[in-house]
């Protein structure tokens, strides 16, 4: 689901296909230092994180983290 688009950016809800991105993001040294270790070590962990975090938040509250990307 696309939440917002501008000429340069797109924002959408996270999807399970974003697991590789989430795996990299949550293991960046700066993420670990300033936000904390979320115990995401592989793609299965990343999918679980997306399901139990952002997807569950959307279902329960109607909002969550968004994936921001540059539009081509």
C-alpha angles and dihedrals in degrees: 000000000000112000100182140354131193126177089270107024140047126198123195142156116275116263131199087252086068090069095107090053092047091048091054094042097049091049098049109121092236092051091050092047100046104026105023144242112303093185093243106150105152142015093274090055090048092052090048090050091052093046097044096037121031098015092047090048092053090050094047102034108014095243142064144144114327132216109236117200139170113251117229 
